[in-house]
């Protein structure tokens, strides 16, 4: 998902350096971050998103973040990275430390949406998680990349060790809940919905 300059301008968050902070985010978080900015009236925060599809190749995330920081640094006094570790094995944290910028704590967005402490306490090992974004983009990020649209028999290979699908809902949207239930049925998993709201994401942005 890409947020272009026109979209940013339409949300009243076009960039200039003095007194402004850039949120460099995963495209999967764009809608939620824009909502948080608008709800709180944080007009000094600007948003630049990298493609959400990078999650399919997490080893590329640190370099992509570093490149974006290099491109944007002259325009901002502060940059905050709205990524968790996201499968980089600590490499993103190390790169952010080298660059002298902060990032969201947690192993992935499923953790910080639920709240890192609560997520860790659950200790779930057989749950497959979806957020609002992933429910909307289920075919693009799950069905097609895994080939389940062409080879449904692969379902047991990929998901045989899961027992339930947990939908972490950022919004109260009956349509998304219905679609999440369909996703669970498609994967032959039990269904659970948890309303998380923005979890630790909003808390991480508030100090900015």
C-alpha positions, 0 to 999 in steps of 0.5 A, a space after each residue: 500500500 502506498 500513500 502518495 503526496 496527494 493523499 497526504 495533502 488531502 489529510 492535511 499532513 504535508 511535510 515541512 521540516 521545522 517542528 514536524 515529525 515524520 512517521 515512517 510506516 508499514 503500508 499496512 498501518 496507513 489507515 490506522 495511523 491516519 485515523 489516530 492523527 485525525 482523532 487526536 488533531 496531531 497536525 504536526 505529524 506527517 506520514 510516509 508509508 513503505 509497501 506492505 508487501 515487504 512483509 513477504 520479504 522481511 529481510 528487505 525491510 531494514 534496507 528499505 527503511 534506511 533508504 527512506 530515512 536517507 531520503 527524508 532526513 533533510 526535511 525533518 528534525 525527527 523520524 519515527 519508524 512505525 514498524 515492529 521487528 516484523 520478522 527481521 530477526 532484530 536487524 531492523 532494530 539494529 539499523 534504527 539504532 545505527 540511524 539514531 531513530 526510534 521504532 515501535 516495540 514488539 515482535 510484530 503488529 499483532 503484538 502491539 495492536 493487542 498490547 505487547 504485555 498482554 500478547 506475551 502473557 497469552 503465549 499463543 502458539 496455534 493462532 493465526 492472526 488477522 488485522 483489519 488490513 489483512 482481512 481486507 487484503 486476505 486474497 492479496 496477502 494470504 490466498 494468492 501468495 500461498 497458492 491456495 486459490 490454485 491448490 487448496 490442498 496446500 491448506 493443510 501444509 500451511 495451516 495444519 498446526 493452527 487451531 484458530 483464527 484470531 481477528 484483531 479488530 481495530 474498528 467495529 465493522 460488521 462487514 469486516 467481521 463477516 469477512 474474517 469469519 469467512 477467512 476462518 472457514 476457508 482455512 478450516 480454523 475456529 474463529 475468535 474476534 478481539 477488539 483491540 482498537 489501536 493498542 500500543 500503536 497510539 501509545 507509541 505515537 503519543 510522545 511524538 
